Amino acid sequence: MDAAVAPAPETLIRLRHVSRTYQRGVDEIHALEDCSLEVPRGRFVAFMGPSGSGKSTLLNLVSGIDRPSAGEVSVAGQRLDELDEDELARWRARHVGLIFQFFNLVPVLSARENVALPLLLTKLSRAERARRAEIALRVVGLEPRADHSPRTLSGGEQQRVAIARALVTDPDLVVADEPTGDLDARNAELTLALLRQLTDEFGKTIVMVTHDPRALRFVDQTFHLDKGLLLEGEAARRAHEALELAAGGRSVWGRRS
């Protein structure tokens, strides 16, 4: 009897020949040029490259924060390039959780109240919003700190609150913009390990922009960009090897791909 063949993972993100240009005075800035890629559901991937390489532009496109100048962007079965601004806002609220470098917590609210904020856009009762916020805080290991304000939490704890807030709506996609950029080395490692856990244990799809070479030990796949171009082949391998050296020389090319 032939062995059963596991089905291929569902594609959550698909970009086809995507470009993004901006006008700056009389100049046209090519932030991203002819980018095509796919990300399966349930993967933890990183967009990496130098400043101005296009990685943040790419993150904004897959999260529905921005729209392409050309090409197709499909996420969770929806063509984002076909939506207007109001439709994009509604789509983001249902499908995307956002994690930022500087946490963006409301200082006068407790951890629980900060986590529950995205649920204000739903029809859930106050009690149900609090219950779901506590579940999200439990996932990130901060349920005992639910009543604490951000100023009483460490930087690592604040980032975990922000991660819980991104999870509380059970989104299809979690996007993280430099999530370790404002953390010390220990908390950066803990944050990356938590994001890895969210993929392994809860099947979350996470797309992260980062300069942190430590991320290579945690992600399934790395997309390297430079000057608005998605690197492929030998150029991508050289960029990856340079990051490996910065991370201590551990070879992880193709580690989880």
N, C-alpha and C positions, 0 to 999 in steps of 0.2 A: 504494500500500500504506500502510495506517495505521501511524503510528509506534507502537512498543511502549510500553505504559504500565508504568512501574516499579511494582512492588507496594508497597503501603503498609507502612511499618515495623511490625514486631511490637510490640504493647504489652507492656512488661515489668511496669509498675506500674499498677494500677487501683484507685482508691478511690471508693467510692460512699456518699455521705451519712454520712461518718465523723465521730463525735464522741468526745471523751475528757474525762471529768470526774473530779475527785479530791475526796476528803473531807479538809478541813483543819479539825479540830475539828467544830463544828456547821455550818461553811460548806461549800458545794459550789462548787468551782472549775471553771469551764468553760475548759479549756485549748485545746480545739479544738471547733468547732461546724459540723456539716453540711458537711464538706469533701468535694468530689468533684474528682478530677483523673486524668489519664493521662500516663504517661511512656513513650515508645517505647524499645525496646532500642537501645543504642548512642548514647545522648544524654548530655550533661553538663549537668545542671540545678542551679539553686541555689534554696534556700528562704531568703528574706530578710525582715527586719522588725525592729522594735525588741525589746528585751528583754521577755519575757513575751507575745510575740505568738503563740506556738504553734508556731514553726518547729522547735524541738528536739523537741517532742512529735510533730510530724509525721514527723520523721526517725526517731524511735524506733519509730513504727508501721510505716513501710515497711521497716525493717530487722529487724522481729520482736523488738525489745528490749522493746516494750510491746504491749498489746492494746487495741483500741478499746472504748469503752463502748457504742457503737452503730455500725452500718454495716458495710460489707464492705471488707476490705483483701486484694487479690490481688497477688502478686508471683511472677514466673516460673511462672505457672500454678497457684499454690497459694493457697488461701484461708487466710490467716494467722489470721483471727478465729475459725476453726474448730479451731485447734490448742490443745492444753494446753501448760503450761510446758515439760515435757520434750520434746514434739514441736517446739516453737518452738526450743529449744536445738539440737536435732539439725538442724533446717532451716537455722538461721543458720550452723552449722559447714560445711554443704555449699554454701551459696548466697551468703553475705555476707562481704565484706572490710571491716574497720573501720579508719578513720584518725581519730586524736584530736588535739586541740589541743596537748597536752603530751607527745606521742610515746609515753609508756607503755612504754618499752624497759626490759628487765631489765639493770641496770648491770653485773652480773658475767658477762654473756654477750657473746660477740662479735656483730658485725652479722649474720653468717651464722646463728648460733644463734638470735638474736632473730627473724629472718625465718622460720626453720624451725619456730618454736613451734606455729603452727596445725596443722602436719602431724603433730604428736604424737598427734592424735586419729584419724589414719588408720593403715592397716596397712603403710605404706611402710617400707622398711628405712632404717637410719640413713644409709647412703650415698646412697640415693635422695632422702631429705629434704635432705641437704646439696647434692646436685646441683640440685634444684629451687630451693633458696634462692639458690644462685649465679646461676641463670638470672634470678630475680626481681631480684637486685641488679644484674645486667647491664642489665636493662630500665631501671632508674632511674639508671644510670651510676655505680654504686658498687661494682662487682665488685672493683676493686683495694683497697677498704677492708674486705673481707669479714671479716678477722681482727681488726679494730679494735674496741675496746670503746666504748660510747656516750660515755664521758667524754672520749675522744680525738677525737670528731667534733664539728663545728660544729652549730648548731641546724638549719640547712638540711639538712645531711647526716643528722642524726638523723631529720628528718621524711621524708627519702627512704627511709631504712631502714624507717620505719613504713609508708610506701606500698608498699614491696616486700613487707612482711609481709602487707599486705592483699591483695596480688595472688597470693601463692604458691599458694593453693588454686584459682586460676583461677575466682573467683566470678562468678555472674551479675550481682551488684550490688556496687558499692563505695560505701560511705557515709562522708562526711567531715564531722566536727563541728568547725567553726572551724579548718581546717587551717593557716591563715596567722596565727592569733591570737597566737602566741608567737614570730613571726618578724619580722626587720627587713624593710624595704621590698624590698631586692634579693632576699632569699630567699623572700619572699612571692610576688613575681613569678615566680621560678623554679619554685616549687611549683605555682602555678596553670598555668604553661606545661606542666609535666610532666603534670598531670591532663588538660589538653587533648590532649596527645600520646597518652595512654593511650586516649582515646576515638577520636581520628583514626586511629591506627596499629593499635590492637588491638581496637577496637570495644567497649571497656568502657562500661558504663552507670554513671555516677557521679552521685550525689545529694549535694549539699553544703549545709550550713548555714553561713552567713557573714554578718558585718557589713561585710566588706571591699568597698568600691565598685569596686576594681580588678577584681573577679571578673566584672563585666559584660562586659569585653573578651574573656573566655575561654569563657563558658558558652553553650550553645545556647538556653536558656530560663530565665527567672526567675519564680518563684512568690512573690508578695508576700503577707505575712500581717500582720494587726493585730488584737489583742484576740481571738485565737482564730478569726478569720475569714479565709478565703482571698479576697483582693481580686480583683475582676473589673472589666472595662470601664474607665471613666474613673478610678475610684479606683486601679486597678492602674497606669494610665498616669501618674498624678500621683506615685505612689510611685516609679516607675521614673525619672521625670524628675528627682526630687530626688536619687536616687543618681547619675544621670549628672552632675549639677552637682558632687557631691562627688568624682566621679572625674575631673573636669576638663572637663566640658561635652561630652563625646563622645556623640553620639546613637547608641544601639545598640538602641533599642526594636525588637523583632522581628528582630534581627540574624540569627539562625539558625533561627528558627521556620518 
